[in-house]
Amino acid sequence: MTTFTELGIRNEYIKGLKELGIKNPTEIQERTIPTLLKSNTDFIGLAQTGTGKTAAYGLPILHQINASKPHIQALILSPTRELVQQIKKQLFKFTKYVDERIFLEAVYGGEKIDKQIKSLERTTHIVVATPGRLIDLIERGTIDLSQIRTIVLDEADEMLSMGFKQDLNRILKYTNGKRSTWLFSATFPQEIQRIVKTYMDTNAVRVEVNKSTRVNANITHLFVKTTLKEKTDTLIRLLESREGDRGIIFCRTKAGARNLVEILQEEGFSVDALEGDMQQRERDKVMRMFRKKTIDILISTDVSARGIDVNNLGFVIHHQLPEKLEYYTHRSGRTARAGKAGFSISLIIPSDMHKIQEIQKGLGIKMTETKI
């Protein structure tokens, strides 16, 4: 088993990692860290959510920072406010035993921009940002990115599917210069390939955690046959059979999510929804309740679930199968995080049967039929 020391991580960081319960590197960390520590290179890392990507790029970035220089040296872009806050928090925890002070700032929408501008006036070495808010700061001339050495696009596919394509192009154009670009993504659609072609070196190092483990190997994929008429009853029985477990149910539409919340609340389940029309404050409130275990089950659409990262979720349920294959990957990746096991369970009506074959073939996984 490889250790973080062998990968080149300094002892004071290893001490911080141990305290967080991170003892051995994951596959993406093992294959990424030595490259990013040693060389000034563009980099593409393809790995499923929940495999430890934040430490894979975060530790090399922290090692690169020259704390005696007060300017911004690294920029990390991520799709949602939740993820941005979480990345900042995680990197900060890694620095607990480091003598020099490394200063991080998080900037995202849904909070007063003036407050963030004021924070950026202090010494800042690393900025973690959502693309939209970063563009606002660039346009106001209140952020200096002229001396960044590294830009990280984290969850790049999610940023694109959330409509940040133009913002990303503008940021990459704006920061063009002597910087390395590190791109991390769970999937590699054409739009991502275009970004790679346009903004990254043709010799960019590429690491792909092999496809079968990109859909996390700790997930058991099951499906339950039902009919449109019996679907709600099937779901209720399924939830009863997993009593004590926490999880997320995915719907395709906002109306479907709202409807399901009402039905399940009436049945006595502790459940709430995340959906697109919510104000950021409401979204934060629901997420806080879910994290604190005040609610056990979250019902969400694909877009609303972007950036949810909650450990110890026992299952995800696909109330309807997603339209795109990569959405199945993203949904399933919400369970079985940090080395734990989990279940991805699909409710299948007769007209869905052919999709089961597509998912198995496209993602190299085995889906097993189960009875409740």
C-alpha positions in Angstrom: 0.0 0.0 0.0 1.5 3.3 -1.1 1.8 6.1 1.6 1.4 9.8 1.3 5.1 10.2 2.2 6.0 8.1 -0.8 3.9 10.3 -3.0 6.0 13.3 -1.9 3.6 14.9 0.6 5.3 16.8 3.5 5.0 15.5 7.0 3.1 18.5 8.4 0.3 17.8 5.8 0.4 14.1 6.6 -0.2 14.9 10.3 -3.3 17.0 9.3 -4.6 14.2 7.0 -4.2 11.6 9.8 -6.3 13.7 12.0 -9.0 13.7 9.4 -8.9 9.9 9.2 -7.2 9.9 5.8 -4.4 7.4 6.1 -3.8 5.9 2.6 -4.1 7.6 -0.8 -7.0 6.6 -3.1 -6.3 5.5 -6.7 -6.8 9.0 -8.2 -4.5 10.6 -5.4 -1.8 8.0 -6.0 -1.8 8.5 -9.7 -2.2 12.3 -9.6 -0.2 13.8 -6.7 3.4 12.9 -7.8 2.8 14.4 -11.3 1.3 17.6 -10.0 3.9 18.0 -7.3 6.8 17.6 -9.6 6.0 19.2 -12.9 4.5 22.4 -14.3 2.0 20.6 -16.5 -1.6 20.8 -17.8 -3.5 17.8 -16.4 -6.8 15.9 -17.0 -8.1 13.7 -14.2 -11.1 11.5 -14.9 -12.6 10.0 -11.8 -16.0 9.5 -10.2 -17.2 12.0 -7.5 -16.3 10.8 -4.0 -13.0 9.3 -4.9 -10.8 11.9 -3.2 -10.2 14.4 -6.0 -10.1 17.5 -3.7 -6.9 16.1 -1.9 -5.5 14.9 -5.3 -5.3 18.5 -6.6 -5.5 20.4 -3.2 -2.4 19.0 -1.6 -0.1 19.8 -4.6 -1.6 23.3 -4.8 -0.9 23.9 -1.1 2.7 22.6 -1.6 3.2 25.1 -4.4 2.1 28.2 -2.5 4.7 30.7 -1.5 3.2 32.1 1.7 5.6 35.1 1.8 4.0 36.5 -1.4 0.6 38.1 -0.7 -1.0 37.6 -4.1 -3.4 35.0 -5.5 -1.4 32.0 -6.8 -4.1 29.4 -7.4 -7.7 29.5 -8.6 -10.2 26.6 -8.1 -13.5 26.7 -9.9 -16.4 24.5 -8.8 -20.1 24.4 -9.8 -22.0 25.2 -6.6 -21.8 27.3 -3.5 -21.9 24.1 -1.4 -18.9 22.6 -3.1 -16.9 25.8 -3.0 -17.4 26.1 0.7 -16.5 22.5 1.2 -13.3 22.7 -0.8 -12.2 25.7 1.1 -13.0 24.0 4.4 -11.1 20.8 3.4 -8.0 22.6 2.2 -8.0 24.8 5.4 -8.1 21.6 7.5 -5.1 20.1 5.6 -3.0 23.1 6.7 -3.6 22.7 10.4 0.1 21.8 11.2 1.8 23.9 8.6 3.9 26.7 10.1 3.3 29.3 7.3 -0.1 30.8 7.0 -1.8 30.0 3.7 -4.9 32.2 3.2 -7.9 30.9 1.3 -11.0 32.8 0.2 -14.3 31.4 -1.1 -16.4 33.5 -3.5 -19.9 32.4 -4.7 -23.3 33.8 -5.5 -26.1 34.1 -3.0 -23.9 36.2 -0.6 -23.3 40.0 -0.7 -20.5 40.7 -3.2 -19.2 43.7 -1.2 -18.4 41.4 1.7 -16.4 39.1 -0.6 -14.6 42.1 -2.2 -13.5 43.2 1.3 -12.2 39.7 2.1 -10.2 39.7 -1.1 -8.4 42.9 0.0 -6.6 40.9 2.7 -3.7 38.6 1.8 -5.2 35.7 -0.3 -3.2 32.9 -1.8 -5.9 30.6 -3.1 -9.4 31.5 -4.3 -12.2 28.9 -4.6 -15.0 30.2 -6.7 -18.2 29.5 -8.7 -17.8 30.8 -12.3 -20.6 33.3 -12.2 -19.4 35.1 -9.1 -15.8 35.1 -10.3 -16.9 36.8 -13.6 -18.7 39.5 -11.5 -15.5 40.2 -9.5 -13.4 40.3 -12.7 -15.8 42.7 -14.4 -15.6 45.0 -11.3 -11.8 44.8 -11.4 -11.8 43.7 -7.7 -9.8 40.5 -8.1 -6.2 40.2 -9.3 -5.5 37.0 -11.2 -2.5 38.2 -13.0 -0.1 36.1 -11.0 -1.9 32.7 -10.7 0.2 29.7 -11.4 -2.6 27.1 -11.4 -6.2 27.0 -12.3 -8.3 24.0 -11.4 -11.6 23.1 -13.0 -13.3 20.8 -10.5 -16.4 18.8 -11.6 -15.9 20.3 -15.0 -18.8 18.3 -16.6 -21.2 19.5 -13.9 -20.1 23.2 -14.5 -20.9 22.8 -18.2 -24.2 21.0 -17.7 -25.2 23.9 -15.3 -24.8 26.4 -18.1 -21.4 27.8 -17.1 -19.8 27.2 -20.6 -19.5 30.9 -21.5 -18.3 31.9 -18.1 -15.6 29.2 -18.2 -14.4 30.3 -21.6 -14.2 33.9 -20.5 -12.2 33.0 -17.3 -9.8 30.7 -19.2 -9.2 33.5 -21.8 -8.8 36.0 -19.1 -6.2 34.0 -17.1 -4.3 32.8 -20.2 -0.6 33.1 -19.6 2.0 31.1 -17.8 -0.4 29.0 -15.8 -1.1 25.3 -15.6 -4.7 24.1 -16.0 -5.8 21.0 -14.1 -9.2 19.7 -15.2 -11.1 17.1 -13.1 -14.3 15.5 -14.3 -16.4 12.4 -13.8 -17.3 12.2 -17.5 -15.6 13.4 -20.7 -18.3 14.7 -23.0 -17.5 16.6 -26.2 -17.9 20.1 -24.5 -15.1 19.1 -22.1 -12.9 17.8 -25.0 -13.4 21.2 -26.7 -12.1 23.1 -23.6 -9.1 20.8 -23.4 -8.4 21.4 -27.1 -8.8 25.2 -26.9 -7.1 26.0 -23.6 -4.8 23.2 -22.6 -1.5 21.9 -23.8 -1.6 19.1 -26.3 0.8 17.2 -24.1 -1.4 17.5 -21.0 -1.0 14.5 -18.7 -4.2 12.4 -18.6 -5.1 10.1 -15.8 -8.3 8.0 -16.0 -9.3 5.9 -13.0 -10.5 3.0 -15.1 -14.0 3.2 -16.3 -15.5 0.4 -14.2 -14.2 2.1 -11.0 -15.4 5.5 -12.2 -18.8 4.3 -11.2 -17.7 3.7 -7.6 -16.9 0.0 -7.0 -18.5 0.1 -3.5 -22.0 0.7 -5.0 -24.4 -2.2 -5.4 -26.7 -1.5 -8.4 -30.2 -2.9 -8.0 -33.5 -2.5 -9.8 -37.1 -3.2 -8.7 -39.8 -4.0 -11.3 -43.0 -2.1 -10.8 -45.8 -0.4 -12.9 -46.7 3.2 -13.2 -49.8 2.6 -11.1 -47.9 0.8 -8.3 -44.8 2.9 -8.3 -45.6 5.0 -5.3 -46.5 1.9 -3.2 -43.3 0.2 -4.3 -41.3 3.2 -3.3 -43.0 3.3 0.1 -42.3 -0.4 0.7 -38.7 0.1 -0.4 -38.2 3.0 2.0 -39.8 1.0 4.8 -37.4 -1.9 4.1 -34.4 0.5 4.5 -35.6 2.1 7.7 -32.8 3.8 9.6 -30.8 4.4 6.4 -30.5 7.9 4.8 -30.6 8.6 1.1 -31.6 10.7 -1.9 -34.5 10.0 -4.3 -34.0 11.4 -7.8 -36.9 12.7 -9.9 -36.7 14.1 -13.4 -38.9 17.1 -12.8 -39.5 19.8 -10.1 -43.2 19.0 -10.1 -42.5 15.3 -9.6 -40.2 16.1 -6.7 -42.7 18.4 -5.0 -45.5 15.8 -5.5 -43.4 13.0 -4.0 -42.5 15.1 -0.9 -46.2 15.6 -0.1 -47.0 11.9 -0.5 -44.1 10.7 1.6 -44.6 13.3 4.3 -48.3 12.2 4.6 -46.9 8.6 5.0 -44.8 9.8 7.9 -41.4 9.9 6.4 -38.9 12.6 7.3 -38.3 14.1 3.9 -37.8 17.4 2.1 -37.0 18.5 -1.5 -34.3 20.4 -3.2 -35.5 22.0 -6.4 -34.5 24.6 -9.0 -36.9 27.4 -7.9 -35.6 27.6 -4.4 -33.9 30.7 -3.0 -30.3 30.0 -1.8 -31.4 30.5 1.8 -34.1 27.8 1.5 -31.6 25.4 -0.1 -29.1 26.0 2.6 -31.7 25.4 5.3 -32.8 22.0 3.7 -29.1 21.0 3.3 -28.4 21.9 6.9 -31.3 19.8 8.1 -30.2 16.9 6.0 -26.6 17.1 7.2 -27.8 17.3 10.8 -30.0 14.3 10.2 -33.2 16.2 11.0 -34.5 14.8 7.7 -33.5 11.3 6.5 -34.5 11.5 2.9 -33.9 14.2 0.3 -35.8 14.4 -3.0 -34.1 16.1 -5.8 -33.9 16.8 -9.5 -30.6 16.2 -11.3 -29.7 19.9 -11.5 -30.6 20.6 -7.9 -28.4 17.8 -6.6 -25.3 19.4 -8.1 -22.6 19.6 -5.5 -24.3 17.7 -2.7 -21.6 16.0 -0.7 -22.9 14.2 2.4 -21.2 11.2 3.8 -22.9 8.1 5.2 -25.8 8.0 2.7 -27.0 4.4 2.5 -28.8 4.6 -0.8 -29.9 6.6 -3.8 -33.2 5.8 -5.5 -34.0 6.6 -9.1 -37.7 7.3 -9.1 -37.3 7.7 -12.9 -34.1 6.7 -14.7 -32.2 9.8 -15.9 -32.1 11.0 -19.5 -28.3 10.8 -19.8 -25.9 8.1 -18.9 -23.6 10.4 -17.0 -26.5 11.5 -14.8 -26.7 7.9 -13.6 -23.0 8.2 -12.7 -23.5 11.5 -10.8 -26.6 10.3 -9.0 -25.1 7.0 -7.9 -21.9 8.8 -6.8 -23.8 10.5 -4.0 -23.7 7.2 -2.0 -20.7 5.0 -1.1 -18.5 8.0 -0.4 -15.2 7.9 1.5 -14.8 4.2 1.1 -18.2 3.2 2.5 -20.7 0.9 0.7 -24.0 2.0 -0.7 -27.0 1.0 -2.9 -28.2 2.6 -6.2 -31.8 1.4 -6.7 -33.9 2.0 -9.8 -37.7 1.7 -10.0 -38.3 0.2 -13.4 -41.6 0.1 -15.3 -41.9 -2.3 -18.3 -41.0 0.4 -20.9 -37.7 1.1 -19.0 -36.3 -2.4 -19.4 -34.2 -1.6 -22.5 -32.5 1.2 -20.6 -31.2 -1.2 -18.0 -29.1 -2.9 -20.8 -27.9 0.5 -22.0 -26.7 1.5 -18.5 -25.0 -1.8 -17.9 -23.2 -1.7 -21.2 -22.4 2.0 -21.2 -21.0 2.1 -17.7 -19.6 -1.5 -17.4 -21.7 -2.3 -14.3 -24.0 -5.1 -13.3 -27.6 -4.2 -12.2 -29.4 -7.0 -10.3 -33.1 -7.4 -10.0 -34.3 -7.4 -6.4 -37.7 -8.0 -4.8 -38.8 -6.0 -1.7 
